[in-house]
Amino acid sequence: MDFEKEMKRLAEISEKMKASDLPLDESMKLYTEAVELTKKLKEYINGAKLTVEKLEEQ
């Protein structure tokens, strides 16, 4: 996973969704993608946090 790339895509989606001229169908697709990206990013961050905690215990 490329964390920075995924974060950039999430920011792009956010900007697109701020535009009120998107059709509902496109908005729903972008929203769904954003939710999936958010889940992946949270999992990545949680994994990184666990790694740091394990390293601190040593």
N, C-alpha and C positions, 0 to 999 in steps of 0.2 A: 504494500500500500504506500502510495506517495502522499503523505499527510498534507504537505503544502499544496499539492495539485488539487486534492479533494477540498481543502479549505477555499481555494481560489474559485473552484466550481460552485461551491455553496454561496460565496459572495456574489458570483455572477447571477445565480438564480434569484437571490434576494433582490438585486437591482432590477432584474426583469420583472419580478412580481410587484415591485413598487409602481411600475407603469400600469396605469388603470386601463389601458387600451388592449390588453391581452384578452383573447377569447377565453371563455370559461374552460373549454377543453384543454387549451394550452396551459392555463393556470393550474389545473388539476394535475397535469403531467409534471409540471415543474415542482409543485408541492410534494407530490409523491417522491420524486427524485430527491428533493431536499430532506424529506423524512428519512429516506434510506441512507443518504450521506451522513446525516446527523447520527444515526445509529452506529454506522461504521466508525465514525470519528470518536464517538463516546467509548466504543469498545477499545479502540486503539489507545486512547488516553488512559483508560482504566488499566490496560495491560502495561503501559509505560509506568504508571503509578505503582503497580504491584512490583515491577522490576526494581524500581528505585527503593521501595520499602525493603525488599529482600536484600539489596546491596547494603542498605544502611544497617541491617541487622548483623551483618558479618563483622 
